[in-house]
Amino acid sequence: MPQAPMCRVYDRQLLAKLMKRTGTGGRLTARDLASLASLPVGTVGALLSGEQRYLPREKAERITQVIGVDLMVLFVPCERAGRVFVDAAAPVSEAVSA
C-alpha cells in the first residue's frame, strides 16, 4: 500500500505567529486549531514545539485551510523514497530518516 504524501513544517515559529492572527483576523490556540482541523491536540503541540516535523499532506492541508493560508506558506512537500523523506526544496544529502 503506498504511503501518503508527506509535508515538512517550514517554520514552526511562523505557524505560531499565523495562529495569533489567522486569515480571518482571529486568534487560534493549539486546542482550537486541532479541533477545527480534526487533529489530536498533541499533534499540533508537537508541530509547535518542533518535536514533530513531518505529517501527511492531507493533515497539513487541513491546518492551512483553518489558518487561511496556502500550503506552501507553512509546509514543504516531501517525496518518500523507501523510508527516507526528501524535501522537494533540499539537496538529497539533507534527507532525514523516518
C-alpha positions as YAML, in Angstrom:
chain: A
units: angstrom
residues:
- id: 1
  name: MET
  ca: [0.00, 0.00, 0.00]
- id: 2
  name: PRO
  ca: [1.55, 3.37, -1.00]
- id: 3
  name: GLN
  ca: [2.41, 5.85, 1.74]
- id: 4
  name: ALA
  ca: [0.58, 9.16, 1.89]
- id: 5
  name: PRO
  ca: [2.49, 12.17, 0.52]
- id: 6
  name: MET
  ca: [4.22, 13.97, 3.38]
- id: 7
  name: CYS
  ca: [4.97, 17.59, 4.21]
- id: 8
  name: ARG
  ca: [7.58, 19.16, 6.49]
- id: 9
  name: VAL
  ca: [6.80, 22.19, 8.64]
- id: 10
  name: TYR
  ca: [8.71, 25.07, 7.06]
- id: 11
  name: ASP
  ca: [8.98, 27.20, 10.21]
- id: 12
  name: ARG
  ca: [7.26, 26.33, 13.50]
- id: 13
  name: GLN
  ca: [7.57, 29.93, 14.70]
- id: 14
  name: LEU
  ca: [5.70, 31.09, 11.61]
- id: 15
  name: LEU
  ca: [2.98, 28.56, 12.40]
- id: 16
  name: ALA
  ca: [2.68, 30.04, 15.91]
- id: 17
  name: LYS
  ca: [2.65, 33.58, 14.53]
- id: 18
  name: LEU
  ca: [-0.07, 32.79, 12.00]
- id: 19
  name: MET
  ca: [-2.16, 31.16, 14.71]
- id: 20
  name: LYS
  ca: [-2.13, 34.51, 16.54]
- id: 21
  name: ARG
  ca: [-3.70, 36.20, 13.54]
- id: 22
  name: THR
  ca: [-5.37, 33.92, 11.02]
- id: 23
  name: GLY
  ca: [-6.58, 34.83, 7.54]
- id: 24
  name: THR
  ca: [-9.90, 35.86, 9.10]
- id: 25
  name: GLY
  ca: [-8.16, 38.02, 11.71]
- id: 26
  name: GLY
  ca: [-8.98, 35.61, 14.54]
- id: 27
  name: ARG
  ca: [-6.67, 34.02, 17.07]
- id: 28
  name: LEU
  ca: [-6.31, 30.22, 17.46]
- id: 29
  name: THR
  ca: [-4.98, 28.20, 20.36]
- id: 30
  name: ALA
  ca: [-3.42, 24.80, 19.75]
- id: 31
  name: ARG
  ca: [-6.64, 23.23, 21.00]
- id: 32
  name: ASP
  ca: [-8.74, 25.39, 18.63]
- id: 33
  name: LEU
  ca: [-6.59, 24.51, 15.63]
- id: 34
  name: ALA
  ca: [-6.62, 20.82, 16.50]
- id: 35
  name: SER
  ca: [-10.39, 20.79, 16.86]
- id: 36
  name: LEU
  ca: [-11.09, 22.72, 13.65]
- id: 37
  name: ALA
  ca: [-8.56, 20.66, 11.63]
- id: 38
  name: SER
  ca: [-9.78, 17.36, 13.14]
- id: 39
  name: LEU
  ca: [-6.36, 16.55, 14.59]
- id: 40
  name: PRO
  ca: [-5.21, 15.47, 18.05]
- id: 41
  name: VAL
  ca: [-4.11, 18.46, 20.13]
- id: 42
  name: GLY
  ca: [-0.85, 16.57, 20.73]
- id: 43
  name: THR
  ca: [-0.06, 16.72, 17.01]
- id: 44
  name: VAL
  ca: [-0.46, 20.49, 16.92]
- id: 45
  name: GLY
  ca: [1.58, 20.84, 20.10]
- id: 46
  name: ALA
  ca: [4.34, 18.65, 18.68]
- id: 47
  name: LEU
  ca: [4.46, 20.74, 15.49]
- id: 48
  name: LEU
  ca: [4.71, 23.94, 17.52]
- id: 49
  name: SER
  ca: [7.46, 22.58, 19.79]
- id: 50
  name: GLY
  ca: [9.48, 21.08, 16.94]
- id: 51
  name: GLU
  ca: [9.08, 17.56, 18.31]
- id: 52
  name: GLN
  ca: [7.24, 16.61, 15.09]
- id: 53
  name: ARG
  ca: [8.40, 17.97, 11.74]
- id: 54
  name: TYR
  ca: [6.52, 15.81, 9.22]
- id: 55
  name: LEU
  ca: [2.89, 14.96, 8.70]
- id: 56
  name: PRO
  ca: [0.73, 13.67, 5.87]
- id: 57
  name: ARG
  ca: [-0.11, 16.28, 3.25]
- id: 58
  name: GLU
  ca: [-3.83, 15.87, 3.84]
- id: 59
  name: LYS
  ca: [-3.39, 16.92, 7.50]
- id: 60
  name: ALA
  ca: [-1.12, 19.80, 6.51]
- id: 61
  name: GLU
  ca: [-3.81, 21.00, 4.09]
- id: 62
  name: ARG
  ca: [-6.42, 20.92, 6.86]
- id: 63
  name: ILE
  ca: [-4.18, 23.06, 9.07]
- id: 64
  name: THR
  ca: [-3.60, 25.64, 6.35]
- id: 65
  name: GLN
  ca: [-7.29, 25.76, 5.45]
- id: 66
  name: VAL
  ca: [-8.19, 26.54, 9.06]
- id: 67
  name: ILE
  ca: [-5.48, 29.20, 9.33]
- id: 68
  name: GLY
  ca: [-6.37, 30.64, 5.91]
- id: 69
  name: VAL
  ca: [-3.03, 30.38, 4.08]
- id: 70
  name: ASP
  ca: [-1.70, 28.39, 1.14]
- id: 71
  name: LEU
  ca: [0.02, 25.07, 1.86]
- id: 72
  name: MET
  ca: [3.40, 26.35, 0.66]
- id: 73
  name: VAL
  ca: [3.38, 29.15, 3.26]
- id: 74
  name: LEU
  ca: [3.76, 26.68, 6.14]
- id: 75
  name: PHE
  ca: [4.83, 23.37, 4.64]
- id: 76
  name: VAL
  ca: [7.39, 21.95, 2.24]
- id: 77
  name: PRO
  ca: [6.07, 18.97, 0.24]
- id: 78
  name: CYS
  ca: [8.33, 15.92, 0.54]
- id: 79
  name: GLU
  ca: [8.72, 12.84, -1.59]
- id: 80
  name: ARG
  ca: [9.02, 9.45, 0.03]
- id: 81
  name: ALA
  ca: [11.67, 7.08, -1.27]
- id: 82
  name: GLY
  ca: [11.80, 3.93, 0.80]
- id: 83
  name: ARG
  ca: [11.99, 5.06, 4.43]
- id: 84
  name: VAL
  ca: [13.70, 8.38, 3.74]
- id: 85
  name: PHE
  ca: [11.94, 11.72, 3.43]
- id: 86
  name: VAL
  ca: [13.43, 14.02, 0.83]
- id: 87
  name: ASP
  ca: [12.40, 17.65, 0.95]
- id: 88
  name: ALA
  ca: [11.49, 18.78, -2.53]
- id: 89
  name: ALA
  ca: [13.43, 22.00, -1.89]
- id: 90
  name: ALA
  ca: [16.50, 20.46, -0.21]
- id: 91
  name: PRO
  ca: [19.56, 18.73, -1.70]
- id: 92
  name: VAL
  ca: [19.41, 14.93, -1.50]
- id: 93
  name: SER
  ca: [22.31, 14.95, 1.01]
- id: 94
  name: GLU
  ca: [19.97, 16.59, 3.55]
- id: 95
  name: ALA
  ca: [17.46, 13.71, 3.58]
- id: 96
  name: VAL
  ca: [16.50, 12.52, 7.04]
- id: 97
  name: SER
  ca: [15.44, 9.07, 8.11]
- id: 98
  name: ALA
  ca: [11.85, 8.49, 9.09]
...
